Amino acid sequence: MQDNPLTDKAALITGGARRIGREIVRQLHEAGMRVMIHYRSSADDARALQRKLNAARPDSAALVQGDLMEAEASEHVMLETIHAFGRLDALINNASTFFATPVEEATEDQWVDLMGTNLKAPFFLSQAAASALRKNRGCIVNIADVYGLRPLKAHPIYCSAKAGLIMLTRSLARDLAPSVRVNAVAPGAILWPEDNADEVSAQRIIARTPLKRMGTPAEIAAAVLFLVRDATFSTGQILVVDGGRQVVP
């Protein structure tokens, strides 16, 4: 472990209790990091994950609850992370909401929700984390989406928010250099939304994917780990992990 560049370094992962966030937490922890698991409402999942990680390595995982739509939440989450670990080396902006907003039906509340979780929260968390990350020459990894690069029908607000997150990644990479690297992962089809188990649509997406399968949370987490640990000369990059869908019409 003495040769491991991540040993005892600290990462904050938003939305880290479930789905892709949980796997990011698990892989960063396995790589030697201490992890702050942020959650909003998934308290039981978060506590179960914390217990499992601390059983493997005592005092290596902590929890922080917060609604990132609230103005004071970013500062609270950051203060709790520094209090728990005394430092911050990586911020993973993973928390997100996703749902359809057809143009004729979209509401202002939906705009506020999707823009807030997918764009506003990552900005203000990055702002709150900047000082600690500069001190440790740390990094930010944003979880974007291929639909920030090409639109998904009936999801104009979500797609716009993720497109904004991609530009935020590039802007922060310039503004926080040279001390802080900022990159993003843009997943393709990884997990189907829990409230939409449309097998026909899933198979249609897979058929248009050159690798002919869905991706896995582990593959997204591996991309995040690469950007945190190995991509030491990369900043402002969008790493697309989509099975090749970007190369077909």
PEJODA-V866617 format. One record per pair of residues at least 6 apart in sequence whose ideal C-beta (glycine too) atoms are under 6 Angstrom apart, sorted by the first residue. I is the first residue (numbers start at 1). J is the second residue. If there is no record, write none. Layout:
i = {I | I}
j = {J | J}
This chain:
i = {1 | 4 | 6 | 6 | 6 | 6 | 7 | 9 | 9 | 10 | 10 | 10 | 10 | 10 | 11 | 11 | 11 | 11 | 12 | 12 | 12 | 13 | 13 | 13 | 13 | 13 | 14 | 14 | 14 | 14 | 15 | 15 | 15 | 16 | 16 | 16 | 17 | 17 | 17 | 17 | 17 | 18 | 18 | 19 | 20 | 20 | 21 | 23 | 23 | 23 | 24 | 24 | 24 | 25 | 25 | 27 | 27 | 28 | 29 | 29 | 31 | 34 | 34 | 35 | 36 | 36 | 36 | 37 | 37 | 38 | 38 | 39 | 39 | 40 | 46 | 50 | 50 | 53 | 53 | 54 | 62 | 64 | 64 | 66 | 66 | 66 | 67 | 68 | 68 | 69 | 74 | 74 | 74 | 75 | 78 | 78 | 81 | 87 | 88 | 88 | 89 | 89 | 90 | 90 | 90 | 91 | 91 | 92 | 93 | 93 | 94 | 96 | 96 | 97 | 97 | 97 | 98 | 100 | 100 | 101 | 101 | 102 | 111 | 114 | 114 | 114 | 115 | 118 | 118 | 118 | 119 | 119 | 119 | 122 | 123 | 126 | 126 | 133 | 134 | 134 | 137 | 138 | 139 | 139 | 140 | 141 | 141 | 141 | 142 | 142 | 142 | 143 | 144 | 144 | 144 | 144 | 144 | 145 | 145 | 146 | 146 | 146 | 147 | 147 | 148 | 148 | 148 | 151 | 152 | 166 | 169 | 169 | 170 | 172 | 173 | 173 | 173 | 176 | 181 | 182 | 183 | 183 | 184 | 185 | 185 | 185 | 185 | 186 | 186 | 187 | 187 | 188 | 188 | 188 | 189 | 189 | 190 | 190 | 192 | 209 | 209 | 210 | 211 | 211 | 215 | 219 | 220 | 223 | 223 | 240}
j = {7 | 32 | 31 | 32 | 33 | 229 | 32 | 33 | 89 | 34 | 85 | 87 | 88 | 89 | 28 | 33 | 35 | 90 | 36 | 81 | 91 | 21 | 24 | 25 | 92 | 94 | 38 | 93 | 94 | 95 | 21 | 94 | 95 | 25 | 37 | 38 | 37 | 39 | 42 | 45 | 46 | 42 | 45 | 191 | 217 | 220 | 94 | 217 | 218 | 221 | 92 | 221 | 224 | 35 | 37 | 221 | 225 | 35 | 35 | 53 | 225 | 60 | 85 | 61 | 62 | 64 | 81 | 46 | 63 | 64 | 77 | 46 | 65 | 67 | 63 | 61 | 63 | 60 | 61 | 61 | 84 | 77 | 80 | 73 | 76 | 77 | 73 | 95 | 121 | 116 | 124 | 125 | 128 | 128 | 128 | 129 | 88 | 136 | 129 | 132 | 136 | 138 | 138 | 139 | 228 | 129 | 140 | 141 | 122 | 142 | 143 | 117 | 118 | 113 | 114 | 117 | 158 | 154 | 155 | 110 | 157 | 154 | 157 | 157 | 158 | 161 | 161 | 161 | 162 | 165 | 161 | 164 | 165 | 142 | 168 | 140 | 172 | 180 | 179 | 180 | 179 | 180 | 181 | 228 | 182 | 183 | 224 | 227 | 165 | 169 | 184 | 185 | 162 | 165 | 166 | 184 | 186 | 162 | 186 | 186 | 188 | 242 | 159 | 162 | 162 | 163 | 166 | 159 | 159 | 238 | 182 | 184 | 236 | 182 | 182 | 235 | 236 | 182 | 235 | 235 | 227 | 237 | 238 | 223 | 224 | 239 | 241 | 238 | 240 | 220 | 241 | 242 | 243 | 245 | 205 | 214 | 215 | 220 | 202 | 243 | 245 | 244 | 243 | 244 | 243 | 241 | 241 | 239 | 241 | 246}
